[in-house]
Amino acid sequence: MYESFYGLKYKPFELTPDGNNLYLSDTHKEAVATLRYGVIADKGFLMLTGGVGTGKTTVLNALLPMLKKKVRLCVLNNPKLTAREFLYYVAKKLDLVYRGNKSDFILQFQRLLDDCADNNEKVLIIIDEAQVFSVDLMEEVRLLSNHAEDRNVLSIFLIGQPELQKTLAHPRLLPLRQRIGLRYHLPELTRNDTTHYIAYRLNRAGAGRASIFTPDALDCIHQASRGNPRLINVVCDHALIAGFVKEARTIDARIVVECLRDIRLPSEKGLRLAKVDKVLPTPEKPRAAEKRRKKSEPLRNLLFALFLVVLVCGVFYVAYVFNLVTFG
């Protein structure tokens, strides 16, 4: 839609993960390095947390190519499973066979770990959205790790939103909490990171200039999104559409704020208007205006009544003076 207008090859701010647009801030690089070290150093359980849209999937996409050599990988993106379904899924991903017999699966899993130890390989199980794992399923994961014993070939990543901390706080999960060798929380992007992220996306999409967004517009985007990459994508995409409609070659703060007002929902706490509201006058809410009108109505009525009294008295006074002068 707006690609040709801004000289872009494709839309730079799509929400779907794209390996060609993999931007890593300093904190993302640190998270990748931490998880990679955890696998290499045999730290067992590792935990990565971050808010919705902060780039946990980005970190995984950057990490996995570094580990694909000599790593047996199992990535679980849908943790709403029963214990039997979980074991079946792990078996399928690791080329094992699960026939409904847990003992048989454990024996196969132990043989796999033995083979990996002999061949200098590792097994990595990644559980995404781990905050929705039930306590029973978390226990199943911990018990599965028991079979690694002293082989040092099994790593398990628990990746989820900050609520994962509450899940792990359950008393039954104390043994699991004590086994987490490394923890990393992924923060939002800084103001500089936001600028670099937007410039990187535009550059990858073929933008001939990096000044499509003005500095004030970038300030608005960062303040409204709090540095959340997913929300940055939402705002930038809407701003480019609005700029195209207005035939504006440069996106300024005014356009960004107009877009923010259009896309912000009453229940949406992710996008906010703080200092950016100073860019445009805030439209008065009808209810507030009506409330003020009703509040000031009695005063207006009183002033109008006083005006009428003064007017009538004035008329009588003029008539009296006229009669007095005319008829003596």
Number of C-alpha atoms within 10 A of each C-alpha: 10 17 17 10 13 20 14 17 13 16 16 22 23 15 14 7 13 12 10 9 18 17 21 19 18 12 18 22 14 15 22 24 14 17 23 16 13 21 23 13 12 18 19 20 24 22 23 24 23 19 16 15 18 21 24 23 13 19 23 17 16 18 18 14 9 11 16 10 10 12 18 19 18 18 15 17 12 13 17 15 13 13 17 15 14 18 24 18 19 20 19 13 16 16 12 16 18 20 12 12 11 14 10 12 19 16 12 17 20 15 12 19 22 16 14 20 17 10 10 11 16 24 22 19 20 21 21 22 20 26 20 17 22 17 15 13 18 20 17 15 18 18 12 16 17 10 15 20 11 8 14 18 25 27 23 25 23 21 24 23 21 16 16 20 14 9 17 20 13 11 10 13 16 11 12 17 17 9 14 16 13 16 16 17 17 19 15 21 24 16 16 13 19 23 18 16 22 22 19 19 20 25 16 17 19 17 20 12 12 12 13 20 23 14 14 16 22 22 19 26 32 25 18 25 24 19 23 24 23 18 22 24 21 19 23 23 19 19 25 27 15 18 22 19 11 11 12 15 14 16 23 19 22 18 20 28 22 16 21 25 14 10 13 16 12 6 6 9 10 13 22 19 16 10 11 21 16 11 15 12 7 9 6 8 8 9 9 9 11 10 10 11 12 10 11 10 10 11 11 12 11 11 11 12 12 12 12 12 12 11 12 12 12 12 11 11 12 12 11 12 10 12 11 10 8 8 6 6
